[in-house]
């Protein structure tokens, strides 16, 4: 004895009719979540911009564990603007921040040795005679 086949086309049409409502409800939830993410992103960007302005104005160097000492940390802080710096400018900026130790007449020679050492360790690039630029490693501490 065979069972009669039930016609389910109306049920399928009814279920299909529910799809636009479900789609609209999902879109509202999705749009709400995207709006919340956007608000969070804007708040974080504003906080970061404020912190960058504060750090630039305060001249407080960040502690970089990959710097060998306080002087190297100060050099990395100076060059963290990612511009190229001439040796006399680095020297003057460090002197202005009070980093001259020992005989000030020999500070430039000592500084040159430190810059060369930092270059050999991949923290700085030498761009020619007396011109220096921070590397990605010097900036972030992350080896490539």
Secondary structure, DSSP 4 states (H G I P E B T S, - for coil): -PPPPP--HHHHHHHHHHHHHHHHHHHHHHHHHHHHHHHHHHHHHHHHHHHHHHHHHHT-PPP-TTSSSHHHHHHHHHHTT---EEHHHHHHHHHHTT---S-GGGHHHHHHHHHHHHHHTTSEEE-STTEEEE-HHHHH----
